[in-house]
Amino acid sequence: MPSVRFQPADVVAEVPAGTLIHEAALRAGILDLELPCGGEGSCGLCQVQVEGRDTSALACQTKIVSDIVVHLPDRSRTGARVLGDSHSLIDPSLLPDRERLTPLYRHRRLTVPPASIEEHYSDWTRLTRELGRNGGPAPITSELTVLRQLAQAVRAADGDITAAVEESATGLHVREVQPGHVPGHALGLAIDIGTTTVAVQLVDLDDGSLLATQTSYNMQIRRGADVISRIDYARTPERLQELRTLVLETINGLIAQMATATPIEPCDIHAAFVAGNTTMIHLLLGLPPRYIRESPYVPTVNSVPELRAQDVGLNIDPQAIIACAPGVGSYVGGDITSGLLCTDLSTNQADVFLFMDIGTNGEIVIGNADWMVACACSAGPAFEGAGIKCGMRAAEGAIERVSIGDDGEQLDFSVIGGGKPAGICGSGLISLLGELFRHGVVDRSGRFFNSPGTGRIVQHESRRAFRLATGQQNRTGKDLVITEADLENLIRTKAAIYAACSLVLENVGLTWEAVARVYIAGGFGRYMRIADAVFIGMLPDLPLERFRYIGNSSLTGAYIALLSREHRRRLAEIASRITYVDMSSNPQYMDSYVKALFLPHTDLEQFPTVAETFENRRRKAS
Amino acid sequence: MPSVRFQPADVVAEVPAGTLIHEAALRAGILDLELPCGGEGSCGLCQVQVEGRDTSALACQTKIVSDIVVHLPDRSRTGARVLGDSHSLIDPSLLPDRERLTPLYRHRRLTVPPASIEEHYSDWTRLTRELGRNGGPAPITSELTVLRQLAQAVRAADGDITAAVEESATGLHVREVQPGHVPGHALGLAIDIGTTTVAVQLVDLDDGSLLATQTSYNMQIRRGADVISRIDYARTPERLQELRTLVLETINGLIAQMATATPIEPCDIHAAFVAGNTTMIHLLLGLPPRYIRESPYVPTVNSVPELRAQDVGLNIDPQAIIACAPGVGSYVGGDITSGLLCTDLSTNQADVFLFMDIGTNGEIVIGNADWMVACACSAGPAFEGAGIKCGMRAAEGAIERVSIGDDGEQLDFSVIGGGKPAGICGSGLISLLGELFRHGVVDRSGRFFNSPGTGRIVQHESRRAFRLATGQQNRTGKDLVITEADLENLIRTKAAIYAACSLVLENVGLTWEAVARVYIAGGFGRYMRIADAVFIGMLPDLPLERFRYIGNSSLTGAYIALLSREHRRRLAEIASRITYVDMSSNPQYMDSYVKALFLPHTDLEQFPTVAETFENRRRKAS
C-alpha cells in the first residue's frame, strides 16, 4: 500500500492505491482539511501541494497511487477563533430571572409531609403534590428506579429530600429522589449548531451562571460549506451517518475541552438545549435531510420531541434530556426561533421589528408581538470567506476592517490577532467594499473606474483587482487582492439579503420607515460596521440607533430556554406564530434582487444619506 | 457437602451442612414447596417426610446435616387448576365496543397527505394531525428511531402507512412507522396478579379477541399465604428481589406456555395491563412493601406511571408499555378498581351496589355512580384451604360442595375433577358448614351438639371433628375431617367479611335493604353456592336475584382497560372517587365482628329467611 506523509503535521498514513488524498488525511487524523463544495471538485478550496509536482492538487479529486508527501495549506487560514459569549449584548430584562429559574433539569429540595391515618396519600402522591405547587406542569412521571428508592428517601430525613426533576414540554419527570441535601451541581448545556460554527456553553442550572463557553468550526465543513451541499452529500445512509458523526465529534470535543478546563464531569451534565437550523438538526439526529431541498421543501420534523443523550450521541449523562428549539420550516429553523428570544418582541407590542440572522444562509423575520413573517435567502458563503480569492473566516490573521485614504492609495487595516494579514473576512470585505465605493475606486456596479490613478489596481488572472497587500506584507507570501469577480460575488450576497428584506416588507405592506428596530444576529455581525453595511446597500438607510447587534442570538436563546419554562413555552409560541414565506418561488424576488445589484441600490431614493454623500462629493469636486 | 434426594421427583441437590430443606428444594428446582406463613414455622403446611424418621419435619425449619431422602407432599394437593375466562359472566354492554377499540397499543393504518408549497407542514406534523383526528389524546411523542424512518415511510406508498401507536394516560407515543400495510398481529396481555392465583390473557389488540388464558398459582405462595406474611418476608432487599423473581417467573412461565400453545412470539406482545392488589404490584415492581403494613399504612404508589417491559422484567417486547390499574390505598388496590369496571355502576346512577372481592384478603366497595366507599378486611386464607386441617384450594381432588341427609349421617359431595377426594376447598367448606348448621349438627357458635347420634362425630387430636371420609375413601389414606378448630376458623372468616360489609353500610347511613345489587368477585366465588353463604351469615339475607357473581373481575377489568381508552379513563376516575375507610382502626369493628361470630349472626332479625327455617324446624320437631 502506498504511504502518504502529511506536512507540516508530519504524520503518515498507509492507504490502498486509489484512495483520495482527503480520505487519507482523515485516516491520518487530520480533521480540518475542508471540502466546502462537498468534494465535488468545484470550489478549489482543498488545494494541497504534492512534493515534486509543479501545480497544486485538489485533495477531494486526487488519488494516491504511489508514496507521496503532501503539504497542507496554512492552518492559520482555517483556524478557529474562540468568541466570547454574547449574552451581554442583549437587554438584561430578556434573560430569565435568576431568582426563579425553571431549568430543563434541576435539583429541587423539598419537604414531603408525612402521611397520617387521615391523610394516607401514597409516597408518590405526596411527592407530586409538593412538586406541583406553584403551578408546575402536569402530568408528573417517573421511572421504576425512582419508585424503588422513594419509600426510603421520603422517610430517611423527615421528608427532607432532593429530587432531580426534568421539566419538559409534556410535564415533569422525576429522575431521582434522595434524602436530605445532595451536594453537587446540576449542569446543563446550551448548544448552537451553526452551519459553520458550533458553540457550546456549560451552565450551572442551580443559579444560571455560565461556567464555560467553547466554540469551534463544525467539522462537517469539509463535506460542504452550506446546507445545500451538506444535504447533497448526505444522500446515502453512510454519508448521513458520517455527517452525524462529524457534528457529534465537534460537540463532544467541545464538551471534553470544557471538562478539562473546569472541575466538572460530563456525566454531571443532565440537560442540553440545542438550537440549529433545520438541516443541522436533521444531521445531528441522523434524519435524512433530502426532502428539505426537494419541493415542496418539508423537513421530517420541526418540533423535535424531547430525546435522551444516549440516543442523540452526546457524551454526557446518557439519560440527559435533550430539547431542541422548534423550527418553522425547512429554511427557518430553531436557530431563528431561539434568536427571537433575544428580541423584545414580547414587550413592545405594536412596534415592528426586523430580525436578520446573517450566516451562510440568511434568515429574516419581520413582525411584532402579534404577527411574524419569515423568509430565508441564500446569502452564500462570501461573507465567511468562501468563493473570495483571498477570503477567510473571522479568525486569527483576518483583515476585519479597512480604511482608504482620500487619494485612493493610502490604506489602513486591522487584523484579528494583529501582525501580518493572511486574508480578509466578511466584515473586512464589507468595510473594503464600502471604502472603495465611498472613495470612488469602484462604480455603482462594483467595477473599478478606469480613471483613478491608484497603483493598487492591478491585473490578476486576466481581471482587474485591488491589492491590499503585497506578498511581503502578507503571511502567505502572495499578493492579497480583491478582484472584480470577488466584488461581484459580494454584491450578489448583499443584494440577496437586501432584496429578501425589502420583499418581505413589501409582502406585509410596510416600508423600511415603519421598522422601529433592526436586530442583526450572527457570528458574522460581531465585526461588522453597520455604517459600511448601509453604505453598500446591504442594510437599509435608517438612523443607526435603530440597529441593534445581538451577537450569536441562537446560542443566547438556547441558554435562556435551558433555564426558563416561560421561555420554552414562548419558543413554541413563536414557532407556531411565524408564517414562512418562500422567496425562491416568488416571481418578484428576482426583480428585487436585480435592483439591489448596485451600490447601494438602483433606486438611490431608498438610500438618502448615501445619496447625500454623493451629492456632497459631486459639489466638492465641481 | 451433604446430599439430599427429593422424592417423588427423584432429584438430588448437594448443599452445605446447615441448609434448610426448603432451600435445598429450591436449588433442586422444586418450586412448589410452599411456605404460607413465610417460613416462620407457624402454619405447618410445609411438612415433609424424612426417610428413617418417625415424625414429619417442617421444610422451613429443618436443617440438613447429613445425606437424607425427603418425601414431598402429594402434588395433587397443591396442583393448579386452569380456570376458564369469566368475561362471559359480566354484562356484555360493559365490554368495550369491538368496532371502536382504543387499545393501549395498536397498529393504525393511516394516509398521511402529501405536503404542498401552500401546506408545507413537516412529515411529523402531518402524521400527528392524522393521529390526532377524532379527538385522540395529546401530546404525541416519539423516538429518534421513528423520526429516522419517517421521511421514507410517508413517501414510499403515497402516504399510506402503518403506525404502531401507544395510547397512554399522558398522550400518544409513536413506536414505529412503516409504509403500507404491515402484516402481523398487535398482541397484548391482561394480567391479574392475585395473592394466590395469577391469571394471564393473551389478547389480539386489533379485534379484541381472546387468544388464550392461562392461570397458575403465584409462586410467591411458598413465602407466605397472605399479603402480610409476604410483606414481612420481603423485609430485606434480597428477599424482596426473591419475591419479585417468583412472581415474574410465574407470569413469564404463563407467557411461555401461551407461546407454546399458540403460533405467537412473545416479542410480538407490545402492551400489558396489570391488575393486582397494592402489595402484589409493589412486589412485582420491586418496591419495598414495608410501609403498607406500618401505620399510617401508605404504599409507595397507587397510580403507577407507565413502564417498559424490560424495566418490569416481563419476557415480551422489551419496549412494551406496561400499565397498572390504579389503586386506592394500601389495602384497596388496582384489582378492585379493575373489578369495578365489571359492574354497572356507570349506568345505574342512583342504585346502591355492594362489591365484594373475596380472596385471602376481602375488599368491599359500596356506592353508586356518585360516591364510593371501600374497606378491606383480613378474611384469612381459610377459604383457600390454609389453616384448615384438610383444607386445600379449589383444585383437582377438592370437595367443592357437600350435602348432608336429614339424619346427619348420609353425606354426598362433589369432587373437582371427580374420583376420591384429597381435601376440601372454600366453597366446599361453606357448603359443609351450611349443611352442618342446617341439619342441627352444629350449634349457632359452630360447636358440635352433644345430642345427635351420628357416627361421623369423631375425636381428632383431642377435639371433636366431623368425618367426611375415611382413609380408604380418600386419596391421602387418612381420615378427611373438619374439626371444631376448623369451624371456628371458618366462622371467624365469614364474620370478618360480614362485619366489614355491615360496618361500611352503617358508616354511610344505609341498611342492607338499600343495596340493589351485590357483586361477588374472586376465583373463590366460582364454586360458591350463594344460598349456603347466606345461611351461615357470610352474605346478607337478601333476595337471591340481587346477587351477581362476576368471577375474576380483576382480570376481566384488565382485559377491558387494555382495549379501551374510555375505560382506562374511567379507572382513574373510579380510583380518585373511592374513599378508603380503615376498618382495623375503627373501634366499632370489633363489636360488629363479635356479633357475626355466630351462625348466622347474633341478631337473627338480620337473617329473616334463616330464622324462618329454624322456626319451621322447631315447629316440625315439636
HADDOCK unambig.tbl for C-alpha pairs under 7 A between the chains (distance, minus, plus):
assign (segid A and resid 115 and name CA) (segid B and resid 296 and name CA) 6.41 0.50 0.50
assign (segid A and resid 116 and name CA) (segid B and resid 296 and name CA) 5.21 0.50 0.50
assign (segid A and resid 117 and name CA) (segid B and resid 296 and name CA) 4.94 0.50 0.50
assign (segid A and resid 120 and name CA) (segid B and resid 296 and name CA) 6.46 0.50 0.50
assign (segid A and resid 120 and name CA) (segid B and resid 297 and name CA) 6.99 0.50 0.50
assign (segid A and resid 120 and name CA) (segid B and resid 298 and name CA) 5.78 0.50 0.50
assign (segid A and resid 121 and name CA) (segid B and resid 298 and name CA) 6.38 0.50 0.50
assign (segid A and resid 122 and name CA) (segid B and resid 298 and name CA) 5.12 0.50 0.50
assign (segid A and resid 122 and name CA) (segid B and resid 299 and name CA) 5.13 0.50 0.50
assign (segid A and resid 122 and name CA) (segid B and resid 300 and name CA) 5.41 0.50 0.50
assign (segid A and resid 122 and name CA) (segid B and resid 301 and name CA) 5.21 0.50 0.50
assign (segid A and resid 122 and name CA) (segid B and resid 302 and name CA) 6.39 0.50 0.50
assign (segid A and resid 123 and name CA) (segid B and resid 298 and name CA) 6.99 0.50 0.50
assign (segid A and resid 123 and name CA) (segid B and resid 299 and name CA) 6.53 0.50 0.50
assign (segid A and resid 123 and name CA) (segid B and resid 300 and name CA) 4.74 0.50 0.50
assign (segid A and resid 123 and name CA) (segid B and resid 301 and name CA) 6.08 0.50 0.50
assign (segid A and resid 124 and name CA) (segid B and resid 300 and name CA) 5.89 0.50 0.50
assign (segid A and resid 124 and name CA) (segid B and resid 301 and name CA) 5.13 0.50 0.50
assign (segid A and resid 139 and name CA) (segid B and resid 170 and name CA) 6.82 0.50 0.50
assign (segid A and resid 141 and name CA) (segid B and resid 305 and name CA) 5.88 0.50 0.50
assign (segid A and resid 142 and name CA) (segid B and resid 305 and name CA) 6.46 0.50 0.50
assign (segid A and resid 147 and name CA) (segid B and resid 287 and name CA) 6.73 0.50 0.50
assign (segid A and resid 147 and name CA) (segid B and resid 300 and name CA) 6.97 0.50 0.50
assign (segid A and resid 148 and name CA) (segid B and resid 286 and name CA) 6.54 0.50 0.50
assign (segid A and resid 148 and name CA) (segid B and resid 287 and name CA) 4.77 0.50 0.50
assign (segid A and resid 148 and name CA) (segid B and resid 288 and name CA) 6.90 0.50 0.50
assign (segid A and resid 150 and name CA) (segid B and resid 300 and name CA) 6.67 0.50 0.50
assign (segid A and resid 151 and name CA) (segid B and resid 300 and name CA) 5.61 0.50 0.50
assign (segid A and resid 170 and name CA) (segid B and resid 139 and name CA) 6.81 0.50 0.50
assign (segid A and resid 286 and name CA) (segid B and resid 148 and name CA) 6.54 0.50 0.50
assign (segid A and resid 287 and name CA) (segid B and resid 147 and name CA) 6.73 0.50 0.50
assign (segid A and resid 287 and name CA) (segid B and resid 148 and name CA) 4.78 0.50 0.50
assign (segid A and resid 288 and name CA) (segid B and resid 148 and name CA) 6.91 0.50 0.50
assign (segid A and resid 296 and name CA) (segid B and resid 115 and name CA) 6.40 0.50 0.50
assign (segid A and resid 296 and name CA) (segid B and resid 116 and name CA) 5.20 0.50 0.50
assign (segid A and resid 296 and name CA) (segid B and resid 117 and name CA) 4.93 0.50 0.50
assign (segid A and resid 296 and name CA) (segid B and resid 120 and name CA) 6.48 0.50 0.50
assign (segid A and resid 297 and name CA) (segid B and resid 120 and name CA) 6.98 0.50 0.50
assign (segid A and resid 298 and name CA) (segid B and resid 120 and name CA) 5.77 0.50 0.50
assign (segid A and resid 298 and name CA) (segid B and resid 121 and name CA) 6.38 0.50 0.50
assign (segid A and resid 298 and name CA) (segid B and resid 122 and name CA) 5.11 0.50 0.50
assign (segid A and resid 298 and name CA) (segid B and resid 123 and name CA) 6.99 0.50 0.50
assign (segid A and resid 299 and name CA) (segid B and resid 122 and name CA) 5.13 0.50 0.50
assign (segid A and resid 299 and name CA) (segid B and resid 123 and name CA) 6.54 0.50 0.50
assign (segid A and resid 300 and name CA) (segid B and resid 122 and name CA) 5.42 0.50 0.50
assign (segid A and resid 300 and name CA) (segid B and resid 123 and name CA) 4.75 0.50 0.50
assign (segid A and resid 300 and name CA) (segid B and resid 124 and name CA) 5.91 0.50 0.50
assign (segid A and resid 300 and name CA) (segid B and resid 147 and name CA) 6.99 0.50 0.50
assign (segid A and resid 300 and name CA) (segid B and resid 150 and name CA) 6.66 0.50 0.50
assign (segid A and resid 300 and name CA) (segid B and resid 151 and name CA) 5.61 0.50 0.50
assign (segid A and resid 301 and name CA) (segid B and resid 122 and name CA) 5.20 0.50 0.50
assign (segid A and resid 301 and name CA) (segid B and resid 123 and name CA) 6.06 0.50 0.50
assign (segid A and resid 301 and name CA) (segid B and resid 124 and name CA) 5.13 0.50 0.50
assign (segid A and resid 302 and name CA) (segid B and resid 122 and name CA) 6.38 0.50 0.50
assign (segid A and resid 305 and name CA) (segid B and resid 141 and name CA) 5.88 0.50 0.50
assign (segid A and resid 305 and name CA) (segid B and resid 142 and name CA) 6.44 0.50 0.50
